[in-house]
Amino acid sequence: MFDRFLDTLDRKSFLHFHIWKFAYRSFFKKYARLFFLKAMLKHPLKTAAGLRDYHRFIKSKENLFPQYQKLLAIPNEETFEDQIGQQKTRPMLGLGFCLKPYDPQDNTRSCPSGRANHDCLYLEKGERQNVCQGCAIYRIAKKGMESGCSVYIMTSAKEIALDFLLPQINKGLFPTSILLLCPYSVQAILPSLFICGIDAFLLAYDSGYCKDYKEWRFADLGDKEERTTLSKESLEKLFGLISQRGVSEASLQSFRREGNIFYPE
């Protein structure tokens, strides 16, 4: 019964907040405590401003829920495109590990770097096997390198906080990003993006994505067999955004890894 009550709060966007159920189930999890202690308590003014902007943003989107979860820009699409065209810092590309090819019955059809991790043969060594040709991470990373974008293979919520959110709120390392997420995760990550001051373009997967908290939590722990995909339209939109950041130097031919982020060089 309580779950239905939380579903009602989310559906009605009570207090302009769309993640009552997610917040309740996450309250005692490590990733939630980490973000609360290291981001919200440490930066109370940024937190207050971010939540204010989040509430305004959700209020402006209420009539479009849940359709807007498929493609979303912070603060809006036009402003985001203008910013990535003008800023010296190129957007970070956040790609879910669930995009990796995976076949439990045939290793030759699975990612050679493993599944639920930040690793990638192409990003680390510039090498690829036959299975890599059909991998969205390879295709997007290759395009990102041409445009000077860093790449981050996202795994758990805790590691996303450690690798991406906290470095931004503390040091301003990732002011803009393009993130590929399941529609459920779009709602979950929005408040933290506003709190950390990240302008982002969020593209939702077309298939294979987590549909509720139970599936999301399994994936967060690295247990996800379904492979996610992007629609043709979303992939074209992504490549169009990346292409706005074309670089004149022809010297960007590989990536270097710093922590779990890959930077073109």
PyMOL commands that set and color helices and strands:
alter all, ss='L'
color gray80, all
select helices_A, chain A and resi 2-11+14-16+20-26+30-40+44-64+67-70+77-86+97-99+107-109+121-125+130-134+136-146+157-171+183-196+213-220+232-243
alter helices_A, ss='H'
color red, helices_A
select strands_A, chain A and resi 71-73+92-96+151-154+176-181+199-204+255-258+261-264
alter strands_A, ss='S'
color yellow, strands_A
deselect
rebuild
show_as cartoon
